[in-house]
Amino acid sequence: MKKTVNIPTEELECLREHLNEAFRILKSLGIKTEGEIPSVKPKKKPVPFQKGVNNYMSLLGSGKQRTLPKHLQTKKTTR
């Protein structure tokens, strides 16, 4: 059997603010709250040394300025 309680909107907003601050404090202490799924970032694969050198050499040979070598450029994702 479920019971319902009527709470004024102002009091509910105040309680929500307190709850959000409590979660923020817990996060700052490194405590993970339930229901929060940590985001998983794919690890970058290291580029072999010689391939990095070759990328820099091709960049220097091209004469372009203010650009990164191929292995350091970020790829734009398409949706």
C-alpha positions, -999 to 999 in steps of 0.1 A, spaced: 0 0 0 15 33 -11 10 65 8 12 99 -7 23 131 9 15 166 -4 45 190 -3 43 226 -14 63 234 -45 86 258 -28 96 233 -1 101 206 -28 125 229 -47 144 236 -15 147 199 -8 159 193 -44 186 220 -40 199 204 -8 199 170 -24 219 183 -54 244 199 -31 248 167 -11 255 148 -43 280 174 -54 299 171 -21 299 133 -23 312 134 -58 340 158 -48 351 133 -21 352 106 -47 322 86 -36 301 73 -64 263 75 -60 240 48 -70 224 51 -104 254 70 -118 271 52 -146 307 63 -152 314 73 -187 338 50 -206 363 67 -228 380 46 -254 417 45 -248 439 60 -275 462 35 -291 498 47 -289 514 55 -323 547 37 -330 577 60 -328 587 57 -364 552 64 -376 551 96 -355 584 107 -370 571 100 -405 540 120 -398 561 150 -386 584 147 -416 555 147 -441 540 177 -422 573 196 -425 576 187 -461 542 199 -469 549 235 -457 516 238 -439 515 260 -408 495 257 -376 485 221 -383 490 190 -363 505 157 -377 481 131 -388 484 110 -356 475 140 -334 445 153 -353 411 146 -338 386 130 -361 351 145 -363 324 120 -357 294 119 -379 260 110 -367 
